Structures are given as structure tokens and as C-alpha cells.
Amino acid sequence: MQYGRLPSVDAAAVPSDGLLLDVREDDEWAAGHAEGAVHVPMSRFVERLGEVTEKAADRTVYVVCRVGGRSAQVTQYLLAQGVDAVNVDGGMLGWEAAGRPLVNDGRGPAHVA
């Protein structure tokens, strides 16, 4: 397990073609998320780890939550599993503040909940 500073990147610097892993819960995801993001809530992360490792083969995983706390925990877990993972500083609030696009299921304007 890695201790010390986690690899991290500002939301504005996440590559548009990067593998973005959103670990927020279902209600947060429904309100607004990045288009193309993979959604695996932190509460179900360990049981669904295989979905992530399958998509992450030879790719960096950019892990995001609302502000960065949950994603830091998941990033640390992924690193311990040998996955190249980076925490997105500022989370989806930082994503929204950076002017990065949000989508939702069409129930009103997309926003970070």
C-alpha cells in the first residue's frame, strides 16, 4: 500500500480521452457527471473492482468524487492493486468550476450534487 502523497491532477488537466472513474453514489451521478465517465460507487467498489481493472488495462485511471476525499481513498486502493491511478483534485466541483461539461438523464440542468 502506498503512503505519502498520492498522484493527483487538477480537474482541468484530465485528458479528454482519459479513463475517468466516478465513485460518487447513484443520486450524485444522476444529478450530473462527465460524459463517458465510468460509474462505480465507492460503496460497491470492492465487489465491482473487476469492471475497473478490465477497462484500466494499460491506461491511467482518473478517479473523481464530489471534492476529492472518497476518490483519494479509491486511488490509494487501486494503486495497491497495481492499477495506474490518479486522484482528481477538487473532484466534480473542480470539474464544474473548470468549465468541463456535465451531462445527466435529462431532468433539468446537469449539476454537481
C-alpha positions in Angstrom: 0.0 0.0 0.0 1.3 3.5 -0.8 1.7 6.0 1.9 2.6 9.6 1.4 1.4 11.9 -1.4 -1.0 10.3 -3.9 -0.6 11.1 -7.6 -3.1 13.8 -8.4 -4.2 16.1 -11.2 -6.3 19.2 -11.4 -9.8 18.6 -12.9 -8.9 21.0 -15.8 -5.9 18.8 -16.7 -7.7 15.5 -17.1 -7.2 14.4 -20.7 -10.5 14.5 -22.7 -9.8 10.9 -23.7 -8.7 9.8 -20.2 -10.5 7.0 -18.3 -12.5 8.9 -15.7 -13.8 6.8 -12.9 -16.6 8.5 -10.9 -17.0 6.9 -7.4 -19.9 9.1 -6.2 -23.2 7.5 -5.2 -26.1 7.0 -7.7 -28.0 10.2 -6.7 -24.9 12.3 -7.2 -24.2 10.7 -10.6 -27.8 11.2 -11.7 -27.6 15.0 -11.0 -24.6 15.4 -13.3 -21.5 13.7 -14.4 -18.8 13.8 -17.1 -19.8 12.3 -20.4 -18.1 9.0 -20.9 -17.1 8.5 -17.3 -17.3 5.0 -15.7 -19.6 5.0 -12.7 -18.7 2.6 -9.8 -19.9 4.0 -6.5 -17.4 3.7 -3.7 -20.0 1.8 -1.6 -19.8 -1.0 -4.1 -16.3 -0.6 -5.3 -14.6 -3.7 -4.0 -17.3 -6.0 -5.4 -17.0 -4.3 -8.8 -13.2 -3.9 -8.9 -13.0 -6.3 -11.9 -15.1 -3.9 -14.1 -12.5 -1.2 -13.4 -9.4 -3.3 -13.9 -10.8 -4.7 -17.2 -11.2 -1.1 -18.5 -7.9 0.1 -17.0 -5.6 -2.3 -18.8 -2.5 -0.2 -19.7 -4.4 3.0 -19.0 -4.3 5.6 -16.3 -7.5 5.8 -14.3 -8.5 9.3 -13.2 -10.6 8.9 -10.0 -13.2 11.5 -9.1 -15.8 12.1 -6.4 -17.5 15.3 -5.3 -14.5 17.1 -3.7 -11.6 14.6 -3.6 -11.8 12.6 -0.4 -13.5 9.4 -1.5 -11.6 9.4 -4.7 -8.3 9.7 -2.8 -9.2 6.5 -0.9 -10.2 4.7 -4.1 -7.0 5.9 -5.8 -4.9 4.5 -2.9 -6.7 1.2 -3.1 -6.2 1.0 -6.9 -2.5 1.7 -6.6 -2.3 -1.1 -4.0 -3.9 -3.4 -6.6 -1.2 -2.4 -9.2 -3.5 -0.1 -11.2 -2.1 3.2 -12.5 -4.5 5.6 -10.8 -4.6 9.4 -10.2 -6.8 11.3 -7.9 -8.7 14.3 -9.4 -8.1 17.2 -7.1 -11.2 19.2 -6.4 -13.5 16.5 -7.6 -16.6 17.2 -9.7 -16.9 20.6 -8.0 -13.5 21.4 -9.5 -14.6 19.8 -12.8 -17.6 22.1 -13.0 -15.6 25.2 -11.9 -13.1 24.5 -14.7 -16.0 24.7 -17.2 -15.7 21.0 -18.1 -19.0 19.7 -19.5 -21.6 17.8 -17.4 -24.5 15.6 -18.6 -27.4 13.9 -16.8 -30.5 11.9 -17.5 -32.3 15.0 -18.8 -34.2 16.0 -15.6 -33.2 19.7 -15.6 -29.8 21.2 -16.0 -26.8 19.0 -15.1 -25.1 20.0 -11.9 -22.8 18.6 -9.2 -24.9 17.4 -6.2 
